[in-house]
Amino acid sequence: MVVKIKGKVFVFGDNVNTDEIIPARYLNTSDPQELAKYCMEDARPGFGRRDDIKGSIIVAGENFGCGSSREHAPVAIKAAGISCVIAKSFARIFFRNAINIGLPIVELKEADEFEEGDIAEVDLENGVVRNLTKGKEYRIRPYPEFLMKIMEAGGWLEYCLKEVGE
Amino acid sequence: MGKTLAEKIFSEHVGRDVKAGEIVLARVDIAMAQDGTGPLMINEFRELGFKEVKVPKAFLFIDHASPSPRKELSNSQKMMREFGKEMGVKVFDAGDGISHQILAEKYVKPGDLVAGADSHTCTAGGLGAFGTGMGSTDVAIIFGLGQNWFKVPETIKVVVNGKLQDGVYAKDIILEIARILGSDGATYKALEFHGSCIENMNVEDRLTISNMAVEVGAKAGLMPSDEKTREFLKKMGREEDFRELKADPDAVYETEIEIDATTLEPLVSLPHYVDNVRKVSEVEKEKIKIDQVFIGTCTNGRLQDLEIALKILEKHGKHPDVRLIVGPASRKVYMDALEKGIIKKFVELGAAVIPPGCGPCVGIHMGVLGDGERVLSTQNRNFKGRMGNPNAEIYLASPATAAATAVTGYITDPRRFI
């Protein structure tokens, strides 16, 4: 897991749903690179095909990823090269899917203090998010203990297999 | 201290008493994926090195784009059928219907833990089962291990008392709940339904309400299992699957909301969020023209939904400018509707009756809208682009409101047609 992430911010609103993140009409494939092209398509058409999104950070409002259970949503975001999603809150299924596929996501109540183009830095290990452009720093709630254990075990499956026994 | 329904069901599946907030490993009774999420689930299953399916009941459903409209999807579906054969997993195919409806008809028992790679798996809550939607990786793990980790959710108690007036239905109750809680008001939590209105409601209506629990962010929408549940299971030819299951009277809830059914009016959810709810009687004044009406889906595609809609349309006729699409939720619903002459009447009225399945709700086929067009649908979700075109508008309402709208051509309160 990358513990320190830095990138340019793209700002989205509240309730960004999975139909906007990856519309069903593009779900002809499970290939991450194909899905990446249409990442955020119905929230911001053409977003997934921009040259400048690699390594960037999506910052959004409440309830990011609500709607369908399609894991293609975090997969598309990750494959598009987005390094992290910061949101005021996440929908439950999206949160789980993102953890399972290794897309770093961070809950930050002050997410709306970011503006498009700001440079953000996320320090997962120390639980800090910085807005380098505005010179601001925020403490974030670390992942729940159980999820940290999953990560320490080297992934969710490894943890589960160990717990369940052979 | 007493238990909520969620705590009861998880305690049974963990093997000890568990409380809200705990993270537990629980065994799963029923797991499934559909043709949107299934191919990815199968890839993960194979990548993780599983050799056999260990969950007691595992199913694959080809319902989202079925029969397939494109060769890429046909190839994914082919792969699902091959996996099903190889692993001994039953595949429900074109013409069989929507996963959640089939599960309710044939398999879900009160107290079951049901995990599906589809967000509306919470429909199973209508039978007193803990149904919840998960991603493909999570379901692949359940296929392989028969269990997964869950956080036992806190519960919001939803009390619905009183009798609904004519023309107001279960769909209006869940839209009212969406209006009150908002689209993330129950995130990570379970809804548990109580009150005289719920007690007097049949399972078909309960399924409609539980189906949309996820639209307020909930992990599950749990109904009690009572005599109404027994009636439904008996009708499905499996009364032996019944057992009574209710929360303890002294269970602890996170919050409680109360709804007076007697004063509830027909409601409609406006684009592009489910919680953007208003009274149909108010919206009607704006004369919002509707191009297409869709009656169907896992929310409202059951026999009684078709009957309610037909009763209005039969009496008043369909507006010539409205395209009416009717989709029975399952093969059984389709057969029952055929036997009762309902399908014939819909066809005579000018409707396009589509094969059982998700139909236009998922935006892949069978009713994709044109730019600037508006649809009123009995489905559960009206996100921008949901039905295949981000430049179209989706309105959500009950089958009665849908039928009344198909009569006039604009969003219409059904009460004056009843």
Interface residues (C-beta under 8 A of the other chain):
Chain A: N15 N17 D19 E20 P23 A24 R25 L27 N28 T29 S30 E41 D42 P45 E62 N63 C66 G67 S68 S69 R70 E71 H72 V75 S89 A91 R92 I93 R96 N97 N100 I101 P144 F146 W156 L157 C160 L161 E163 V164
Chain B: I23 L25 G36 T37 P39 L40 N43 L48 H64 R70 E72 L73 S76 G116 A117 D118 S119 T121 G133 M134 G135 S136 T137 D138 I141 L145 Q147 N148 W149 S183 D184 T187 Y188 G217 K219 Y273 V362 G363 I364 R381 F383 K384 G385 R386 G388 P390
